[in-house]
Amino acid sequence: MAAIPVISVGDILEMKKPHPCGEKRFKVLRIGSDIKLSCVGCARTLVIERVKVEKMIKKIFPCEA
């Protein structure tokens, strides 16, 4: 089994597939059963189920707070 990634508000997630604008990095805005993300390239916001996001993550850059 794969380990469950630890995601915090403010983290930058690099996804396996890019957003239509071409950017692969998203900033975490809210966490719950759904995760609200903001594209780093075009600032569009997305709300995606947590299970789907966990499968899409390639790398996590923790926030510097």
mmCIF file as gemmi writes it, N, C-alpha and C atoms, coordinates in Angstrom:
data_model
loop_
_atom_site.group_PDB
_atom_site.id
_atom_site.type_symbol
_atom_site.label_atom_id
_atom_site.label_alt_id
_atom_site.label_comp_id
_atom_site.label_asym_id
_atom_site.label_entity_id
_atom_site.label_seq_id
_atom_site.pdbx_PDB_ins_code
_atom_site.Cartn_x
_atom_site.Cartn_y
_atom_site.Cartn_z
_atom_site.occupancy
_atom_site.B_iso_or_equiv
_atom_site.pdbx_formal_charge
_atom_site.auth_seq_id
_atom_site.auth_asym_id
_atom_site.pdbx_PDB_model_num
ATOM 1 N N . MET Axp A 1 ? 0.829 -1.191 0 1 0 ? 1 A 1
ATOM 2 C CA . MET Axp A 1 ? 0 0 0 1 0 ? 1 A 1
ATOM 3 C C . MET Axp A 1 ? 0.871 1.251 0 1 0 ? 1 A 1
ATOM 4 N N . ALA Axp A 2 ? 0.408 2.263 -0.676 1 0 ? 2 A 1
ATOM 5 C CA . ALA Axp A 2 ? 1.122 3.537 -0.722 1 0 ? 2 A 1
ATOM 6 C C . ALA Axp A 2 ? 0.833 4.337 0.545 1 0 ? 2 A 1
ATOM 7 N N . ALA Axp A 3 ? 1.821 5.1 0.982 1 0 ? 3 A 1
ATOM 8 C CA . ALA Axp A 3 ? 1.648 5.943 2.165 1 0 ? 3 A 1
ATOM 9 C C . ALA Axp A 3 ? 0.744 7.125 1.828 1 0 ? 3 A 1
ATOM 10 N N . ILE Axp A 4 ? -0.03 7.554 2.801 1 0 ? 4 A 1
ATOM 11 C CA . ILE Axp A 4 ? -0.909 8.703 2.612 1 0 ? 4 A 1
ATOM 12 C C . ILE Axp A 4 ? -0.063 9.971 2.727 1 0 ? 4 A 1
ATOM 13 N N . PRO Axp A 5 ? -0.06 10.823 1.694 1 0 ? 5 A 1
ATOM 14 C CA . PRO Axp A 5 ? 0.752 12.039 1.764 1 0 ? 5 A 1
ATOM 15 C C . PRO Axp A 5 ? 0.214 13.034 2.787 1 0 ? 5 A 1
ATOM 16 N N . VAL Axp A 6 ? 1.118 13.728 3.461 1 0 ? 6 A 1
ATOM 17 C CA . VAL Axp A 6 ? 0.741 14.753 4.43 1 0 ? 6 A 1
ATOM 18 C C . VAL Axp A 6 ? 0.677 16.087 3.69 1 0 ? 6 A 1
ATOM 19 N N . ILE Axp A 7 ? -0.522 16.641 3.588 1 0 ? 7 A 1
ATOM 20 C CA . ILE Axp A 7 ? -0.744 17.89 2.857 1 0 ? 7 A 1
ATOM 21 C C . ILE Axp A 7 ? -1.214 18.943 3.845 1 0 ? 7 A 1
ATOM 22 N N . SER Axp A 8 ? -0.627 20.141 3.774 1 0 ? 8 A 1
ATOM 23 C CA . SER Axp A 8 ? -1.012 21.248 4.648 1 0 ? 8 A 1
ATOM 24 C C . SER Axp A 8 ? -1.405 22.455 3.803 1 0 ? 8 A 1
ATOM 25 N N . VAL Axp A 9 ? -2.185 23.351 4.394 1 0 ? 9 A 1
ATOM 26 C CA . VAL Axp A 9 ? -2.562 24.59 3.708 1 0 ? 9 A 1
ATOM 27 C C . VAL Axp A 9 ? -1.298 25.403 3.451 1 0 ? 9 A 1
ATOM 28 N N . GLY Axp A 10 ? -1.141 25.894 2.236 1 0 ? 10 A 1
ATOM 29 C CA . GLY Axp A 10 ? 0.027 26.678 1.856 1 0 ? 10 A 1
ATOM 30 C C . GLY Axp A 10 ? 1.068 25.877 1.095 1 0 ? 10 A 1
ATOM 31 N N . ASP Axp A 11 ? 0.978 24.55 1.141 1 0 ? 11 A 1
ATOM 32 C CA . ASP Axp A 11 ? 1.925 23.713 0.402 1 0 ? 11 A 1
ATOM 33 C C . ASP Axp A 11 ? 1.732 23.896 -1.103 1 0 ? 11 A 1
ATOM 34 N N . ILE Axp A 12 ? 2.788 23.673 -1.86 1 0 ? 12 A 1
ATOM 35 C CA . ILE Axp A 12 ? 2.716 23.667 -3.321 1 0 ? 12 A 1
ATOM 36 C C . ILE Axp A 12 ? 2.797 22.211 -3.76 1 0 ? 12 A 1
ATOM 37 N N . LEU Axp A 13 ? 1.826 21.776 -4.552 1 0 ? 13 A 1
ATOM 38 C CA . LEU Axp A 13 ? 1.79 20.407 -5.05 1 0 ? 13 A 1
ATOM 39 C C . LEU Axp A 13 ? 2.164 20.393 -6.523 1 0 ? 13 A 1
ATOM 40 N N . GLU Axp A 14 ? 3.084 19.512 -6.889 1 0 ? 14 A 1
ATOM 41 C CA . GLU Axp A 14 ? 3.399 19.308 -8.299 1 0 ? 14 A 1
ATOM 42 C C . GLU Axp A 14 ? 2.632 18.076 -8.745 1 0 ? 14 A 1
ATOM 43 N N . MET Axp A 15 ? 1.81 18.243 -9.771 1 0 ? 15 A 1
ATOM 44 C CA . MET Axp A 15 ? 0.954 17.16 -10.245 1 0 ? 15 A 1
ATOM 45 C C . MET Axp A 15 ? 1.604 16.402 -11.399 1 0 ? 15 A 1
ATOM 46 N N . LYS Axp A 16 ? 1.083 15.212 -11.683 1 0 ? 16 A 1
ATOM 47 C CA . LYS Axp A 16 ? 1.599 14.391 -12.773 1 0 ? 16 A 1
ATOM 48 C C . LYS Axp A 16 ? 1.235 14.992 -14.131 1 0 ? 16 A 1
ATOM 49 N N . LYS Axp A 17 ? 0.029 15.544 -14.238 1 0 ? 17 A 1
ATOM 50 C CA . LYS Axp A 17 ? -0.423 16.139 -15.496 1 0 ? 17 A 1
ATOM 51 C C . LYS Axp A 17 ? -0.601 17.642 -15.319 1 0 ? 17 A 1
ATOM 52 N N . PRO Axp A 18 ? -0.318 18.425 -16.351 1 0 ? 18 A 1
ATOM 53 C CA . PRO Axp A 18 ? -0.438 19.889 -16.235 1 0 ? 18 A 1
ATOM 54 C C . PRO Axp A 18 ? -1.883 20.373 -16.345 1 0 ? 18 A 1
ATOM 55 N N . HIS Axp A 19 ? -2.101 21.565 -15.805 1 0 ? 19 A 1
ATOM 56 C CA . HIS Axp A 19 ? -3.357 22.297 -15.966 1 0 ? 19 A 1
ATOM 57 C C . HIS Axp A 19 ? -3.413 22.748 -17.429 1 0 ? 19 A 1
ATOM 58 N N . PRO Axp A 20 ? -4.571 23.028 -17.999 1 0 ? 20 A 1
ATOM 59 C CA . PRO Axp A 20 ? -4.633 23.488 -19.395 1 0 ? 20 A 1
ATOM 60 C C . PRO Axp A 20 ? -3.747 24.698 -19.709 1 0 ? 20 A 1
ATOM 61 N N . CYS Axp A 21 ? -3.404 25.521 -18.704 1 0 ? 21 A 1
ATOM 62 C CA . CYS Axp A 21 ? -2.528 26.669 -18.953 1 0 ? 21 A 1
ATOM 63 C C . CYS Axp A 21 ? -1.067 26.243 -19.086 1 0 ? 21 A 1
ATOM 64 N N . GLY Axp A 22 ? -0.756 24.979 -18.759 1 0 ? 22 A 1
ATOM 65 C CA . GLY Axp A 22 ? 0.601 24.466 -18.906 1 0 ? 22 A 1
ATOM 66 C C . GLY Axp A 22 ? 1.362 24.31 -17.598 1 0 ? 22 A 1
ATOM 67 N N . GLU Axp A 23 ? 0.833 24.825 -16.502 1 0 ? 23 A 1
ATOM 68 C CA . GLU Axp A 23 ? 1.502 24.766 -15.197 1 0 ? 23 A 1
ATOM 69 C C . GLU Axp A 23 ? 1.165 23.466 -14.475 1 0 ? 23 A 1
ATOM 70 N N . LYS Axp A 24 ? 2.151 22.865 -13.815 1 0 ? 24 A 1
ATOM 71 C CA . LYS Axp A 24 ? 1.938 21.626 -13.063 1 0 ? 24 A 1
ATOM 72 C C . LYS Axp A 24 ? 1.868 21.853 -11.556 1 0 ? 24 A 1
ATOM 73 N N . ARG Axp A 25 ? 2.098 23.101 -11.099 1 0 ? 25 A 1
ATOM 74 C CA . ARG Axp A 25 ? 2.133 23.376 -9.659 1 0 ? 25 A 1
ATOM 75 C C . ARG Axp A 25 ? 0.852 24.068 -9.2 1 0 ? 25 A 1
ATOM 76 N N . PHE Axp A 26 ? 0.357 23.631 -8.034 1 0 ? 26 A 1
ATOM 77 C CA . PHE Axp A 26 ? -0.869 24.177 -7.451 1 0 ? 26 A 1
ATOM 78 C C . PHE Axp A 26 ? -0.634 24.457 -5.977 1 0 ? 26 A 1
ATOM 79 N N . LYS Axp A 27 ? -1.21 25.549 -5.475 1 0 ? 27 A 1
ATOM 80 C CA . LYS Axp A 27 ? -1.11 25.904 -4.061 1 0 ? 27 A 1
ATOM 81 C C . LYS Axp A 27 ? -2.365 25.427 -3.342 1 0 ? 27 A 1
ATOM 82 N N . VAL Axp A 28 ? -2.195 24.819 -2.16 1 0 ? 28 A 1
ATOM 83 C CA . VAL Axp A 28 ? -3.309 24.313 -1.367 1 0 ? 28 A 1
ATOM 84 C C . VAL Axp A 28 ? -3.931 25.472 -0.598 1 0 ? 28 A 1
ATOM 85 N N . LEU Axp A 29 ? -5.238 25.699 -0.802 1 0 ? 29 A 1
ATOM 86 C CA . LEU Axp A 29 ? -5.963 26.774 -0.132 1 0 ? 29 A 1
ATOM 87 C C . LEU Axp A 29 ? -6.809 26.268 1.031 1 0 ? 29 A 1
ATOM 88 N N . ARG Axp A 30 ? -7.374 25.068 0.897 1 0 ? 30 A 1
ATOM 89 C CA . ARG Axp A 30 ? -8.253 24.516 1.925 1 0 ? 30 A 1
ATOM 90 C C . ARG Axp A 30 ? -8.174 22.999 1.87 1 0 ? 30 A 1
ATOM 91 N N . ILE Axp A 31 ? -8.297 22.366 3.059 1 0 ? 31 A 1
ATOM 92 C CA . ILE Axp A 31 ? -8.23 20.908 3.14 1 0 ? 31 A 1
ATOM 93 C C . ILE Axp A 31 ? -9.45 20.401 3.901 1 0 ? 31 A 1
ATOM 94 N N . GLY Axp A 32 ? -9.995 19.313 3.427 1 0 ? 32 A 1
ATOM 95 C CA . GLY Axp A 32 ? -11.132 18.641 4.057 1 0 ? 32 A 1
ATOM 96 C C . GLY Axp A 32 ? -11.34 17.351 3.292 1 0 ? 32 A 1
ATOM 97 N N . SER Axp A 33 ? -12.591 16.937 3.102 1 0 ? 33 A 1
ATOM 98 C CA . SER Axp A 33 ? -12.841 15.766 2.268 1 0 ? 33 A 1
ATOM 99 C C . SER Axp A 33 ? -12.562 16.119 0.805 1 0 ? 33 A 1
ATOM 100 N N . ASP Axp A 34 ? -12.673 17.424 0.505 1 0 ? 34 A 1
ATOM 101 C CA . ASP Axp A 34 ? -12.253 17.971 -0.789 1 0 ? 34 A 1
ATOM 102 C C . ASP Axp A 34 ? -11.063 18.885 -0.525 1 0 ? 34 A 1
ATOM 103 N N . ILE Axp A 35 ? -10.232 19.083 -1.552 1 0 ? 35 A 1
ATOM 104 C CA . ILE Axp A 35 ? -9.086 19.981 -1.422 1 0 ? 35 A 1
ATOM 105 C C . ILE Axp A 35 ? -9.253 21.101 -2.429 1 0 ? 35 A 1
ATOM 106 N N . LYS Axp A 36 ? -9.124 22.354 -1.961 1 0 ? 36 A 1
ATOM 107 C CA . LYS Axp A 36 ? -9.226 23.518 -2.839 1 0 ? 36 A 1
ATOM 108 C C . LYS Axp A 36 ? -7.813 23.929 -3.221 1 0 ? 36 A 1
ATOM 109 N N . LEU Axp A 37 ? -7.56 23.987 -4.522 1 0 ? 37 A 1
ATOM 110 C CA . LEU Axp A 37 ? -6.25 24.314 -5.064 1 0 ? 37 A 1
ATOM 111 C C . LEU Axp A 37 ? -6.324 25.565 -5.92 1 0 ? 37 A 1
ATOM 112 N N . SER Axp A 38 ? -5.201 26.261 -6.014 1 0 ? 38 A 1
ATOM 113 C CA . SER Axp A 38 ? -5.086 27.416 -6.894 1 0 ? 38 A 1
ATOM 114 C C . SER Axp A 38 ? -3.904 27.161 -7.822 1 0 ? 38 A 1
ATOM 115 N N . CYS Axp A 39 ? -4.126 27.3 -9.122 1 0 ? 39 A 1
ATOM 116 C CA . CYS Axp A 39 ? -3.049 27.113 -10.097 1 0 ? 39 A 1
ATOM 117 C C . CYS Axp A 39 ? -2.025 28.233 -9.924 1 0 ? 39 A 1
ATOM 118 N N . VAL Axp A 40 ? -0.747 27.871 -9.874 1 0 ? 40 A 1
ATOM 119 C CA . VAL Axp A 40 ? 0.319 28.866 -9.717 1 0 ? 40 A 1
ATOM 120 C C . VAL Axp A 40 ? 0.458 29.703 -10.982 1 0 ? 40 A 1
ATOM 121 N N . GLY Axp A 41 ? 0.156 29.124 -12.146 1 0 ? 41 A 1
ATOM 122 C CA . GLY Axp A 41 ? 0.31 29.837 -13.408 1 0 ? 41 A 1
ATOM 123 C C . GLY Axp A 41 ? -0.774 30.849 -13.701 1 0 ? 41 A 1
ATOM 124 N N . CYS Axp A 42 ? -2.044 30.437 -13.6 1 0 ? 42 A 1
ATOM 125 C CA . CYS Axp A 42 ? -3.14 31.316 -14.01 1 0 ? 42 A 1
ATOM 126 C C . CYS Axp A 42 ? -4.061 31.723 -12.857 1 0 ? 42 A 1
ATOM 127 N N . ALA Axp A 43 ? -3.821 31.249 -11.643 1 0 ? 43 A 1
ATOM 128 C CA . ALA Axp A 43 ? -4.577 31.574 -10.432 1 0 ? 43 A 1
ATOM 129 C C . ALA Axp A 43 ? -6.021 31.073 -10.446 1 0 ? 43 A 1
ATOM 130 N N . ARG Axp A 44 ? -6.362 30.156 -11.325 1 0 ? 44 A 1
ATOM 131 C CA . ARG Axp A 44 ? -7.696 29.551 -11.327 1 0 ? 44 A 1
ATOM 132 C C . ARG Axp A 44 ? -7.805 28.634 -10.116 1 0 ? 44 A 1
ATOM 133 N N . THR Axp A 45 ? -8.983 28.608 -9.464 1 0 ? 45 A 1
ATOM 134 C CA . THR Axp A 45 ? -9.168 27.734 -8.304 1 0 ? 45 A 1
ATOM 135 C C . THR Axp A 45 ? -9.945 26.488 -8.702 1 0 ? 45 A 1
ATOM 136 N N . LEU Axp A 46 ? -9.597 25.379 -8.058 1 0 ? 46 A 1
ATOM 137 C CA . LEU Axp A 46 ? -10.226 24.088 -8.315 1 0 ? 46 A 1
ATOM 138 C C . LEU Axp A 46 ? -10.587 23.458 -6.981 1 0 ? 46 A 1
ATOM 139 N N . VAL Axp A 47 ? -11.68 22.717 -6.938 1 0 ? 47 A 1
ATOM 140 C CA . VAL Axp A 47 ? -12.026 21.921 -5.771 1 0 ? 47 A 1
ATOM 141 C C . VAL Axp A 47 ? -12.132 20.478 -6.257 1 0 ? 47 A 1
ATOM 142 N N . ILE Axp A 48 ? -11.259 19.618 -5.711 1 0 ? 48 A 1
ATOM 143 C CA . ILE Axp A 48 ? -11.175 18.229 -6.158 1 0 ? 48 A 1
ATOM 144 C C . ILE Axp A 48 ? -11.233 17.316 -4.939 1 0 ? 48 A 1
ATOM 145 N N . GLU Axp A 49 ? -11.825 16.137 -5.105 1 0 ? 49 A 1
ATOM 146 C CA . GLU Axp A 49 ? -11.894 15.163 -4.021 1 0 ? 49 A 1
ATOM 147 C C . GLU Axp A 49 ? -10.493 14.812 -3.547 1 0 ? 49 A 1
ATOM 148 N N . ARG Axp A 50 ? -10.331 14.671 -2.236 1 0 ? 50 A 1
ATOM 149 C CA . ARG Axp A 50 ? -9.029 14.4 -1.635 1 0 ? 50 A 1
ATOM 150 C C . ARG Axp A 50 ? -8.387 13.129 -2.209 1 0 ? 50 A 1
ATOM 151 N N . VAL Axp A 51 ? -9.171 12.076 -2.41 1 0 ? 51 A 1
ATOM 152 C CA . VAL Axp A 51 ? -8.65 10.809 -2.915 1 0 ? 51 A 1
ATOM 153 C C . VAL Axp A 51 ? -8.047 10.996 -4.311 1 0 ? 51 A 1
ATOM 154 N N . LYS Axp A 52 ? -8.719 11.765 -5.164 1 0 ? 52 A 1
ATOM 155 C CA . LYS Axp A 52 ? -8.208 12.011 -6.519 1 0 ? 52 A 1
ATOM 156 C C . LYS Axp A 52 ? -6.927 12.831 -6.489 1 0 ? 52 A 1
ATOM 157 N N . VAL Axp A 53 ? -6.888 13.851 -5.61 1 0 ? 53 A 1
ATOM 158 C CA . VAL Axp A 53 ? -5.691 14.697 -5.515 1 0 ? 53 A 1
ATOM 159 C C . VAL Axp A 53 ? -4.496 13.869 -5.056 1 0 ? 53 A 1
ATOM 160 N N . GLU Axp A 54 ? -4.705 12.991 -4.062 1 0 ? 54 A 1
ATOM 161 C CA . GLU Axp A 54 ? -3.604 12.169 -3.551 1 0 ? 54 A 1
ATOM 162 C C . GLU Axp A 54 ? -3.013 11.277 -4.639 1 0 ? 54 A 1
ATOM 163 N N . LYS Axp A 55 ? -3.83 10.819 -5.572 1 0 ? 55 A 1
ATOM 164 C CA . LYS Axp A 55 ? -3.344 9.989 -6.679 1 0 ? 55 A 1
ATOM 165 C C . LYS Axp A 55 ? -2.616 10.814 -7.739 1 0 ? 55 A 1
ATOM 166 N N . MET Axp A 56 ? -2.964 12.114 -7.85 1 0 ? 56 A 1
ATOM 167 C CA . MET Axp A 56 ? -2.395 12.985 -8.882 1 0 ? 56 A 1
ATOM 168 C C . MET Axp A 56 ? -1.06 13.619 -8.483 1 0 ? 56 A 1
ATOM 169 N N . ILE Axp A 57 ? -0.702 13.579 -7.192 1 0 ? 57 A 1
ATOM 170 C CA . ILE Axp A 57 ? 0.49 14.272 -6.706 1 0 ? 57 A 1
ATOM 171 C C . ILE Axp A 57 ? 1.766 13.564 -7.148 1 0 ? 57 A 1
ATOM 172 N N . LYS Axp A 58 ? 2.701 14.357 -7.662 1 0 ? 58 A 1
ATOM 173 C CA . LYS Axp A 58 ? 4.028 13.864 -8.013 1 0 ? 58 A 1
ATOM 174 C C . LYS Axp A 58 ? 5.035 14.243 -6.921 1 0 ? 58 A 1
ATOM 175 N N . LYS Axp A 59 ? 4.949 15.496 -6.419 1 0 ? 59 A 1
ATOM 176 C CA . LYS Axp A 59 ? 5.87 15.982 -5.398 1 0 ? 59 A 1
ATOM 177 C C . LYS Axp A 59 ? 5.191 17.062 -4.57 1 0 ? 59 A 1
ATOM 178 N N . ILE Axp A 60 ? 5.56 17.142 -3.273 1 0 ? 60 A 1
ATOM 179 C CA . ILE Axp A 60 ? 5.022 18.159 -2.373 1 0 ? 60 A 1
ATOM 180 C C . ILE Axp A 60 ? 6.15 19.077 -1.922 1 0 ? 60 A 1
ATOM 181 N N . PHE Axp A 61 ? 5.946 20.398 -2.113 1 0 ? 61 A 1
ATOM 182 C CA . PHE Axp A 61 ? 6.883 21.412 -1.616 1 0 ? 61 A 1
ATOM 183 C C . PHE Axp A 61 ? 6.228 22.042 -0.392 1 0 ? 61 A 1
ATOM 184 N N . PRO Axp A 62 ? 6.716 21.74 0.832 1 0 ? 62 A 1
ATOM 185 C CA . PRO Axp A 62 ? 6.077 22.283 2.038 1 0 ? 62 A 1
ATOM 186 C C . PRO Axp A 62 ? 6.152 23.812 2.101 1 0 ? 62 A 1
ATOM 187 N N . CYS Axp A 63 ? 5.154 24.428 2.747 1 0 ? 63 A 1
ATOM 188 C CA . CYS Axp A 63 ? 5.153 25.877 2.892 1 0 ? 63 A 1
ATOM 189 C C . CYS Axp A 63 ? 6.244 26.269 3.889 1 0 ? 63 A 1
ATOM 190 N N . GLU Axp A 64 ? 6.733 27.484 3.781 1 0 ? 64 A 1
ATOM 191 C CA . GLU Axp A 64 ? 7.869 27.925 4.589 1 0 ? 64 A 1
ATOM 192 C C . GLU Axp A 64 ? 7.444 28.637 5.871 1 0 ? 64 A 1
ATOM 193 N N . ALA Axp A 65 ? 6.218 28.416 6.332 1 0 ? 65 A 1
ATOM 194 C CA . ALA Axp A 65 ? 5.739 29.105 7.542 1 0 ? 65 A 1
ATOM 195 C C . ALA Axp A 65 ? 6.267 28.463 8.8 1 0 ? 65 A 1
